[in-house]
Amino acid sequence: MTDRIHSINVVLEENTRVDDAEYILNAIRMIKGVIAADGNVADFESHMAESRARIDLHEKLFAVLRPPSGK
């Protein structure tokens, strides 16, 4: 017997206004088999996670671009 999926998460490229996201949610609701499609309002925790990821990416990028030490 194969595993069964009970839900699918969709992550938007950037935070979107609720009224603009309603078009996306309505399109998802029209897909056969979809019972519900709800949006999650961005909060402090998601902002903090994005900030940490951005800082981590900046540090890694600058580490690659930094000239080797000792030369």
C-alpha positions as CSV (number, residue, x, y, z in Angstrom):
1,M,0.0,0.0,0.0
2,T,1.4,3.4,-0.9
3,D,1.5,6.4,1.4
4,R,-1.4,8.9,1.2
5,I,-1.0,12.7,1.2
6,H,-3.7,14.6,3.3
7,S,-2.5,18.2,2.7
8,I,-0.3,20.3,0.5
9,N,1.5,23.5,1.7
10,V,2.1,26.4,-0.7
11,V,4.7,29.0,0.0
12,L,4.3,32.4,-1.7
13,E,7.4,34.1,-3.2
14,E,6.7,37.2,-1.0
15,N,4.1,38.3,1.5
16,T,0.9,39.2,-0.3
17,R,-2.0,41.4,0.7
18,V,-5.0,39.4,1.9
19,D,-7.3,40.8,-0.8
20,D,-4.7,40.0,-3.5
21,A,-4.1,36.4,-2.1
22,E,-7.9,35.7,-2.3
23,Y,-7.6,35.2,-6.0
24,I,-4.9,32.5,-5.4
25,L,-6.9,30.9,-2.7
26,N,-10.1,30.8,-4.9
27,A,-8.1,29.2,-7.7
28,I,-6.8,26.5,-5.3
29,R,-10.3,25.9,-4.0
30,M,-11.5,25.2,-7.6
31,I,-9.1,22.2,-7.9
32,K,-10.9,18.9,-7.6
33,G,-10.6,17.3,-4.2
34,V,-9.7,20.5,-2.4
35,I,-11.9,20.9,0.7
36,A,-10.3,24.0,2.1
37,A,-7.6,26.6,1.2
38,D,-6.7,29.1,3.9
39,G,-4.1,31.8,4.1
40,N,-1.7,32.3,7.0
41,V,-1.1,35.9,8.0
42,A,2.6,36.8,8.3
43,D,3.6,37.3,11.9
44,F,6.7,38.1,13.9
45,E,8.0,34.5,13.9
46,S,7.9,34.3,10.0
47,H,9.5,37.7,9.8
48,M,12.2,36.6,12.2
49,A,12.8,33.4,10.3
50,E,13.1,35.3,7.0
51,S,15.6,37.7,8.6
52,R,17.7,34.9,10.0
53,A,17.8,33.2,6.6
54,R,18.7,36.5,4.9
55,I,21.6,37.1,7.3
56,D,22.8,33.5,6.9
57,L,22.8,33.9,3.1
58,H,24.7,37.2,3.3
59,E,27.4,35.7,5.6
60,K,27.9,32.8,3.2
61,L,28.0,35.1,0.2
62,F,30.6,37.4,1.8
63,A,32.6,34.4,2.9
64,V,32.9,33.3,-0.7
65,L,33.7,36.8,-2.0
66,R,36.3,37.6,0.8
67,P,39.9,37.2,-0.3
68,P,41.8,34.4,1.4
69,S,43.5,35.4,4.6
70,G,47.3,35.4,4.7
71,K,47.9,36.9,1.3
